[in-house]
Amino acid sequence: MKEIDLRRLVIKAFHMNDVKMGDACDVKMNGEFTVGKEIIPSLLEKYDTIQDIDINLIAPGDHDRFTNTIMDIVPISTKVLGKCGDGITHTITGVYVMLTGVDVDGEQAHEFGSSEGNLKEMLRLNKAGTPGDDDYIISFDILFKKGQGQERKGCIQGHAAADDFMQVYRNKLKKFDGSKCTERHEYHDTIRPGQKRVLIIRQVAGQGAMYDTWLFPDEPSGVEGGKSIIDMGNVPIMLTPNEYRDGAIRSMQ
Amino acid sequence: MGIGPSTKETSLHHFRDPLVEIVGSDAGIDLMGVLVFGTADDNVDKIRNSTMAAKIAECMRADGVIVSSDGWGNSDVDYVNCIQELGDRGIPMSGLNFSGSMAQFVTESEYIGKNIIDIAKNPEGVESNIVGENNMSPEDVKKALIQLKIKMREKEMKSE
């Protein structure tokens, strides 16, 4: 029997190959990406658990350096047309944001295990969830006020601050001409009549401050607008495969 | 990072997840959806939520289920209960989980057997705190899918 097409998601990737530090955050369709720090003062004003933030660029292979514990690695993606799992999403390849955190007393922002140390040793590259050999990493390093790296409020604010920073790029990425993308991926939610009906069940983090999962943020893999699975009682929530592929899940850990 | 940095799935992992990618692109599988539940803190919640996940699979008349977890230790309480509930309901299943040498299941189920693929990559089989090290790979997913297909076929043959 014929496959039934329920909806289509098109993810258009724009690869960045000229990545540098500069005066202001900027991203261009031709692969120029500038990492700026100008947003930091406004973030410090907005989030009362954060003492300071540092934003730095780590070039491919330049990993022989200290890192605080890695809270998340996030792709810069934005919704261009349609809802989560449907329509068009733009994403950046070649650059990923790495969120790290420690408090003023040197207490790492972690729960049961911590990944601070030499980045070269503490990050396994080329996995689905980590940058590749040739990728740039934007280090978004948060210095929490005393004890706040262990508190739910602090942890959420840390993620939210990185999200605000990324939104600057998303707003520019949204306006890119889709026909100029470097990669185009098309995904379909389908019904395949007569084939084996399979369900994927994923057990995810849901136990506390550094062990949380958020669902359905406004932007793919974002924070703003998302809902904590802890606040939903950790009960099972159904996603279509396309929603999953479209960044419906944010790892808050 | 939560329970074990080496098993944690980052937001980037979920965006490029090999499980949804491989199962979704298999022409012999009608992937119905992805059911996500959180690892609860409280034992009552752990059992209720993981049972509910298996119940939803039954209500959907799933021919098979693949269960994954991104934690270990007390996460096994929810995980193994989900597997037990699926097994008791006669639903063929396979799974992906980190065990290695240090994180053998803390609870038991007769349905674990060969059905659960160990995604440990660390040479000593330990939680190394290295981000990404003990994440599932495309090869792990392919193994889990093959195991599920075997289980679904076995059930079919029994009823023939």
Interface residues (C-beta under 8 A of the other chain):
Chain A: T69 I70 M71 D72 I73 V74 P75 S77 T91 Y96 H110 E111 F112 G113 S114 S115 G117 E121 M122 L123 R124 L125 K127 A128 G129 T130 P131 Y187 T190 I191 R192 P193 Q195 K196 R197 V198 L199 I200 I201 R202 Q203 V204 A205 G206 Q207 G208 M210 Y211 T213 L215 P220 S221 I229 I230 M232 G233 N234 V235 P236 I237 M238 L239 T240 P241 E243 Y244 R245 G247 A248 I249 R250 S251 Q253
Chain B: M1 G2 I3 G4 P5 S6 K8 E9 T10 S11 L12 H13 H14 F15 R16 D17 P18 L19 V20 E21 V23 G24 A27 G28 I29 D30 L31 M32 G33 V34 L35 V36 F37 G38 T39 A40 D41 D45 N49 S50 M52 A53 I56 A57 M60 R61 A62 D63 G64 V65 I66 V67 S68 S69 D70 G71 G73 S75 D78 Y79 C82 K121 E127 N129 I130 V131 G132 E133 N135 M136 S137 L148 K149 M152
